[in-house]
Amino acid sequence: MRYTEDLIEEVRARNDIVDVISGYVKLTRKGSNYFGLCPFHNEKSPSFSVSPGKQMYYCFGCGAGGNVYTFLMEYENFTFQEALKSLADRAGIQLPEAELSEEERRERDVRGEILKMNKLAAKYYYYQLRTQNGKAGYAYLKKRELSEETIRKFGLGYSTKYRDDLYRYLKKQGFSDELLRQSGLITADEKNGIYDKFWNRVMFPIMDVNNRVIGFGGRVMGDAKPKYLNSPETKAFDKSRNLYGLNFARLARKPQMIICEGYMDVIALHQAGFTQAVASLGTALTTQQAMLLKRYTDKVLLTYDSDEAGVKAALRAIPLLKEAGISVRVINMRPYKDPDEFIKNLGAEEFQKRMDEAENSFLYELSTLEKKYDLKDPEGKTAFQTEAAGKLLEFPEEMERNNYIEAVAEKYHMGYENLKRRVNELGNRGYVPQKKEASPERREKAREKEDGMRTSQRLLLTWLLEKPSVYPQIEEYITPEDFTEELYRKIADMLFEQLRMGEVNPARIISRFAEPEEQKEAAALFNARIHPIEKKEEQEKAVLETVLRVKKNSLDVWAKQLDVTDISGFQRLIQARGELQKLEKLHISVD
């Protein structure tokens, strides 16, 4: 059920964020804000800030942030509706009764039927593995050195060579063709009619954290393509929000979780005693999967394949996990490709040693980055040092950043003070490290420029929130349309309206977004770390430079989108560029 924005705001306003979060986190007042240890990642020094003025929280360590709704959704794993009801009950507000629509009721029923079919299919595949029809699959699993206990634990099975075996079985159980198609277990086309999605494959049931079978993965017998095939998205299966093996790993009670690339790696690790292993489902790790992991751990070890593809996958996963508030280390499996191969050759004890010696993820990223540059060449060395300095800005907490500056300076012989000075210079300019490719293309350069503009737009929104007096000085030059990121444009539109009304309320802006990830990003916008600038003149210069970058980029985007026949459009653009010269001479006061 959709509730009105006024009701959502009333519930939020009657639940002071400091009072709510104090029930979960011990908070201590420091200045105008409250601080405590972040509940979303493991830390020893408080970096979790709660602002009674903004009615927001933000962790400068892991980036978690939002309003009182976001907090309950993240901490209690509530849906928005559940968070709203909890806070309404707390404030003594009666919510209107929610009724399921016909469509919502139908979707719930379809999901239930799909789960029934998946359970039956898993039993059917498990049975077939031990028949004459499943001989090839059983031999494959034995060749991979899996025990009977492991096969049983993971419910491994086999889909036979007959292309309609499962279809005929499920039809006998009374399921309609339409439901079978929606389950993802059956495929239909004009050429082949109705047939099984999986056939002649070893089957890996995929279970959610409640041990319900939500989908399947299948490994083909022979050389057919694709080698691995996964269930399509269904009402019961969203691969971006689930992890293979998590139903077991969440109960392992180990100090960290291990992320692998494939089913067999997870199974091999569990069999060797590393029951905290999970894997993404045929795709790169997603933000939703990182947040799912965060519910159960704040430490992760990556064991992606040691080849080029595995390194790229690790580099994509590290920032997602860090954003979720998870500490990441990377296991070196060389000379072997993956955990399964490693354990077969060197055993569990040696794998445990590699776990203990796992590399800090930031230093792993730097060592990977280092390979792209010729450090014997002065130009290459300078470019690497600049990018390394830029990457050090990922650490918002000064003490942690200084510790990493010290480690990097020592490892790469840069000089601590020189590197620290370079880091601060880049931070004040809103620098975003560029990713240098071996063969750079224009598309990559355009993407890098876009990343830099995102940072500038984010900084400008933060400046306006921290220094509302800046807005009247720039409102004739900057509009929400100058923010080229859609989310930033929406936020700017709401913030500018509040600034005009003289009632800045960032918590209300966050409530306007339904998705937790959008809420988190909005919170990050309002808490972007502005590196301390002591002199007022330098602050004013930094604000003006940020405004100019945003405006110039807006005009560049406008110019690219103009039709060559739009004469009046070009005239307006020329006029706008003329106004830019006035902006360049503007003096902005931050009093």
Salt bridges, closest charged atoms under 4 A:
GLU5 OE2 - ARG508 NE 3.70
GLU5 OE1 - ARG512 NE 3.41
ASP6 OD1 - ARG508 NH2 3.52
GLU9 OE2 - ARG12 NH2 2.53
GLU10 OE2 - ARG14 NH1 3.08
GLU43 OE1 - HIS41 NE2 3.28
ASP89 OD2 - LYS85 NZ 3.07
GLU102 OE1 - ARG105 NH2 3.33
GLU107 OE2 - LYS235 NZ 3.39
ASP109 OD1 - ARG108 NE 3.67
GLU113 OE2 - LYS116 NZ 3.19
GLU148 OE1 - ARG130 NH2 3.34
GLU148 OE2 - LYS142 NZ 3.65
ASP164 OD1 - ARG168 NE 3.40
ASP165 OD1 - ARG168 NH2 2.92
ASP177 OD1 - LYS171 NZ 3.24
GLU178 OE1 - ARG181 NH2 3.45
ASP208 OD2 - ARG212 NE 2.88
ASP238 OD2 - ARG241 NE 3.23
GLU308 OE2 - LYS312 NZ 3.58
ASP340 OD2 - ARG144 NH2 2.57
ASP340 OD1 - LYS344 NZ 2.39
GLU350 OE1 - LYS353 NZ 3.93
GLU350 OE2 - ARG354 NE 3.88
GLU365 OE1 - LYS322 NZ 3.57
GLU365 OE2 - LYS391 NZ 3.69
GLU394 OE1 - LYS322 NZ 3.92
GLU394 OE2 - LYS391 NZ 2.80
GLU425 OE1 - ARG422 NH1 3.39
GLU441 OE1 - ARG443 NH2 3.69
GLU444 OE2 - ARG447 NH2 2.66
ASP451 OD2 - ARG447 NH1 3.78
GLU466 OE2 - LYS54 NZ 2.92
ASP482 OD2 - LYS551 NZ 3.18
GLU485 OE1 - ARG454 NH1 2.72
GLU486 OE2 - LYS490 NZ 3.65
GLU521 OE2 - ARG454 NH2 3.20
GLU540 OE2 - LYS536 NZ 2.79
GLU540 OE1 - HIS587 NE2 3.84
ASP556 OD2 - LYS449 NZ 3.88
ASP556 OD1 - ARG577 NH2 3.76
GLU579 OE1 - LYS582 NZ 3.49
GLU584 OE2 - LYS552 NZ 3.76
ASP591 OD1 - LYS536 NZ 3.74
